Amino acid sequence: MSSVFRPRRSVLAVPGSSRKMIDKAKGLPADEVFLDLEDAVAPSAKQEARGTIADALAEDGWGHQIKVVRVNDWTTEWTHADVAEVVGRAGAHLDAILLPKVPDASHVQALDLLLTQIEKANGLEVGRIGIEPQIENAIGLTNINAIATASPRVQTLVFGPADFMASINMRTLVVGEQPDGYDRGDAYHHILMTILMAARAHGIQAIDGPYLQIRDVEAFRRSAQRTAALGFDGKWVLHPTQIDAANEVFSPRQDDYDRAELILDAYEFHTSADGGARGAAMLGDEMIDEASRKMALVISAKGRAAGMTRTSEFTPPDEG
């Protein structure tokens, strides 16, 4: 299964300059771990952090996590060296590059070309390493569809709330909470839905950004529930205490997963010759049809990807 279809319910951010934190991340139940060369690493420490990341990626001890590195954005002097060293030394162990502050498709295309050159030079499979563009400003949101389709490598669209809030002059200093004076609705709804629509239109995943108050797990859970309800696939976590909450929130509830599997089984039976070849049928007190099947497929796919096990089975009705 390619990385694009693997679950990313919890995306753990780890400073690339801290070998201790990287080693701890290897054993954590996060779906994705990204080792950061951008905001979490001081300018004077970036060169050393590249080597730390490359060494860690190439070593044993990793679980089934999707392994990603966030490089610096293309307006800095570090991007080329970030990609060249990390991919050149540890590309075989890397699933994707997280590219921050993407304003338009050209930034994704430039990374695609650079990755292709480095893969060829190092005997790596061309195109296997994915790209995760991070949307962090107004111009990036405006160009979201072009960004989503800029390269076949694009696997996710990621919301970067802190920089985005600054870029639109949102009046708050608390990332993830509503700005003062916005007392109804959700100030982030348009941004989140625009990212989600682009992701769904182009068959990629949508990932919400972090909640910075790391000690308040219940507030993190509420924030995650809002985006999970919209249909997002996962959320960044900044501390191990947030991982379990993210994995739970972005997985289907057991009852919903069981119901989805029952709908799929029942629909398959009733549309078959043995079941009467009907386009619509009853499952308990609910009528199910093709639209029901499509909705059930979404829940079923997420549950299966999360490793859930159904607790009920479909029994064809006895109509004799």
C-alpha positions in Angstrom: 0.0 0.0 0.0 1.4 3.4 -0.9 1.9 6.1 1.7 -0.9 8.2 0.3 -3.5 5.6 1.4 -2.0 4.8 4.7 -3.7 6.4 7.7 -2.3 9.7 9.0 -4.6 10.1 12.0 -1.7 11.4 14.1 1.2 13.2 12.6 3.9 13.7 15.2 6.3 16.7 14.9 9.8 16.0 16.1 12.7 18.5 16.2 15.4 17.2 13.8 18.1 18.5 16.0 17.2 16.3 19.0 18.4 12.7 18.7 16.8 11.9 22.0 13.4 12.9 20.8 13.8 11.2 17.5 14.7 7.9 19.2 11.7 8.2 21.5 9.4 8.8 18.5 10.4 5.5 16.9 8.4 3.6 19.5 5.3 5.8 19.6 2.0 4.9 18.0 1.8 7.9 15.7 0.7 7.1 12.2 3.3 9.5 10.8 6.4 11.1 12.2 8.0 14.1 10.6 11.5 15.2 11.6 11.6 18.9 11.4 14.4 21.0 9.8 12.3 24.2 9.7 10.8 26.1 12.6 11.9 23.6 15.3 15.6 24.0 14.4 17.7 27.2 14.9 19.5 28.5 11.8 22.9 27.7 13.3 21.8 24.1 14.0 20.3 23.2 10.6 23.4 21.7 9.1 24.1 19.4 12.0 20.4 18.5 12.2 20.5 17.2 8.6 23.1 14.7 9.5 21.2 13.7 12.7 18.1 13.1 10.7 19.8 11.1 7.9 21.6 8.9 10.5 18.3 8.3 12.4 16.3 7.4 9.3 18.8 4.8 8.2 18.9 3.0 11.5 16.7 0.3 12.9 14.0 0.7 15.5 11.3 2.3 13.5 7.8 0.9 13.6 5.2 1.2 10.8 5.1 5.0 10.9 5.2 7.0 7.7 8.6 8.7 7.9 8.7 12.3 6.7 11.1 15.2 6.9 10.0 18.9 6.8 12.6 20.9 5.0 12.9 24.7 4.9 10.8 26.6 2.4 12.2 27.7 -1.0 12.6 31.4 0.0 15.4 30.4 2.4 19.0 29.4 1.6 18.6 25.9 3.1 16.1 24.0 1.0 18.5 22.5 -1.6 21.0 21.3 1.0 18.2 19.9 3.2 16.8 17.7 0.4 20.2 16.8 -1.1 21.7 15.5 2.2 18.7 13.8 3.7 17.5 12.1 0.5 21.0 11.4 -0.7 21.9 9.6 2.5 18.6 8.2 3.7 16.1 8.4 0.8 15.5 4.6 0.8 14.1 5.0 4.3 12.0 8.1 3.7 8.3 8.2 2.6 7.8 11.9 1.9 9.1 15.5 2.2 6.9 18.0 3.9 7.3 21.4 2.1 6.3 24.4 4.2 4.9 27.8 3.1 3.8 26.7 -0.4 2.4 29.7 -2.3 1.9 28.1 -5.7 2.5 25.1 -7.8 6.0 26.1 -8.8 7.4 25.4 -5.3 6.0 21.8 -5.5 7.3 21.4 -9.1 10.8 22.6 -8.1 10.9 20.0 -5.3 9.7 17.3 -7.6 12.5 18.0 -10.1 15.1 18.1 -7.3 13.9 14.8 -5.8 14.0 13.2 -9.3 17.7 14.3 -9.8 18.7 13.0 -6.3 16.8 9.7 -6.7 18.5 9.1 -10.1 22.0 10.0 -8.7 21.6 7.6 -5.8 19.9 4.7 -7.5 16.6 5.2 -5.8 13.2 4.5 -7.3 12.1 7.7 -9.1 8.9 9.1 -7.8 8.5 7.0 -4.7 9.1 9.8 -2.2 6.0 11.8 -1.8 5.4 15.5 -1.2 3.2 17.1 1.5 2.6 20.8 0.7 1.8 22.9 3.7 -0.7 25.7 3.2 0.3 28.6 5.4 -0.8 31.8 3.8 -3.6 33.4 1.8 -1.9 33.1 -1.6 -1.4 29.4 -1.0 -5.1 28.8 -0.2 -6.0 30.8 -3.4 -3.8 28.5 -5.4 -4.8 25.3 -3.6 -6.0 23.3 -6.6 -2.9 24.0 -8.7 -0.8 23.0 -5.7 -2.7 19.8 -5.2 -2.1 18.8 -8.9 1.4 20.1 -9.3 3.0 16.7 -9.1 2.0 13.0 -8.9 4.1 12.9 -5.7 1.6 15.1 -3.8 0.0 12.9 -1.1 -1.5 15.3 1.4 -2.5 18.9 1.9 -1.5 20.2 5.3 -2.9 23.2 7.1 -0.4 25.4 8.9 -2.5 27.6 11.2 0.0 29.8 13.0 1.6 31.3 9.9 -1.8 31.4 8.1 -3.4 33.4 11.0 -0.5 35.9 10.8 -0.8 36.1 7.0 -4.5 37.2 7.2 -4.1 39.4 10.3 -6.4 37.2 12.4 -6.7 38.8 15.8 -5.5 36.1 18.1 -2.4 34.7 19.6 -3.8 31.2 20.5 -3.4 28.8 17.7 -6.4 26.6 17.2 -8.9 28.7 19.2 -11.4 31.2 18.0 -10.3 34.9 17.8 -11.7 37.3 20.3 -15.0 38.7 19.1 -15.8 35.7 16.9 -18.6 34.3 19.0 -20.5 32.2 16.5 -19.4 29.6 14.1 -15.8 28.7 13.3 -13.4 31.3 12.0 -11.4 28.6 10.3 -14.3 26.9 8.5 -13.7 28.4 5.1 -10.0 27.7 5.2 -10.4 24.1 6.3 -13.2 23.4 3.8 -11.2 24.8 1.0 -8.3 22.6 1.8 -10.6 19.6 2.2 -12.4 20.2 -1.0 -9.1 20.3 -3.0 -7.9 17.2 -1.3 -11.1 15.2 -2.0 -11.3 16.5 -5.6 -7.8 15.2 -6.3 -7.8 12.0 -4.3 -5.3 13.0 -1.6 -5.4 13.4 2.2 -6.2 16.5 4.3 -4.3 17.0 7.5 -5.1 19.6 10.1 -2.3 21.5 11.9 -1.3 21.6 15.5 -3.0 22.6 18.7 -0.3 24.4 20.7 -1.6 24.1 24.2 0.0 20.7 24.6 -1.0 20.1 28.3 -4.7 20.5 27.6 -5.5 17.2 26.0 -9.3 17.8 26.2 -9.0 21.1 24.3 -6.9 19.2 21.7 -9.6 16.6 21.4 -12.3 19.2 20.8 -10.1 20.9 18.1 -9.5 17.5 16.5 -13.2 16.6 16.6 -14.2 19.7 14.7 -11.9 18.8 11.7 -12.6 15.1 11.9 -16.3 15.9 11.7 -15.7 17.8 8.4 -13.8 14.8 7.0 -10.2 15.5 7.6 -7.9 12.5 7.8 -5.7 13.5 10.7 -4.0 16.2 12.7 -0.5 17.2 13.9 0.5 16.3 17.4 3.2 18.1 19.2 3.5 15.8 22.3 3.1 12.1 22.8 0.1 12.7 25.1 -1.9 13.9 22.1 -1.3 10.8 20.0 -4.0 8.5 21.5 -6.6 11.3 21.3 -5.8 11.9 17.6 -5.9 8.2 16.7 -9.3 7.8 18.5 -10.9 10.9 17.0 -9.9 10.2 13.4 -10.9 6.6 13.6 -14.6 5.6 13.2 -16.5 4.8 16.3 -17.0 1.0 16.7 -20.7 1.2 16.1 -20.3 3.2 13.0 -17.7 0.9 11.6 -19.8 -2.2 12.3 -22.8 -0.5 10.7 -20.8 0.4 7.6 -19.6 -3.2 7.1 -23.2 -4.4 7.5 -24.4 -2.0 4.9 -21.8 -3.1 2.5 -22.6 -6.8 3.0 -26.3 -6.2 2.8 -26.1 -4.2 -0.3 -23.9 -6.7 -2.0 -26.4 -9.5 -1.1 -29.6 -7.6 -2.1 -28.1 -6.5 -5.5 -27.0 -10.0 -6.3 -29.2 -12.6 -8.1 -29.6 -14.6 -4.9 -30.8 -11.5 -3.1 -33.3 -10.5 -5.8 -31.1 -8.1 -7.8 -32.7 -5.1 -6.1 -31.3 -1.6 -6.2 -32.7 -0.7 -2.8 -33.5 -2.9 0.2 -34.1 -2.7 4.0 -31.4 -3.2 6.6 -33.4 -3.3 9.8 -35.5 -0.1 9.8 -33.2 1.7 7.3 -33.5 1.7 3.5 -30.1 1.3 1.8 -29.2 1.9 -1.8 -26.1 2.9 -3.9 -25.7 6.2 -2.0 -25.7 4.3 1.3 -23.0 2.0 -0.1 -20.8 5.0 -1.0 -21.1 6.5 2.5 -20.4 3.1 4.1 -17.3 2.7 1.9 -15.7 5.8 3.5 -16.3 4.6 7.1 -15.2 1.1 6.2 -12.0 2.2 4.5 -11.0 4.3 7.5 -11.8 1.6 10.0 -9.9 -1.1 8.0 -6.9 1.3 7.6 -6.9 1.8 11.4 -6.8 -1.9 12.0 -10.4 -2.1 13.4 -12.2 -5.4 13.8 -15.9 -5.7 13.2 -18.0 -7.1 16.1 -21.1 -8.1 14.0 -21.8 -10.1 10.9 -24.5 -9.9 8.2 -27.0 -12.7 8.0 -29.1 -12.9 4.8 -32.8 -12.7 5.6 -34.8 -15.8 5.4 -37.5 -14.9 3.0 -38.8 -18.4 2.5 
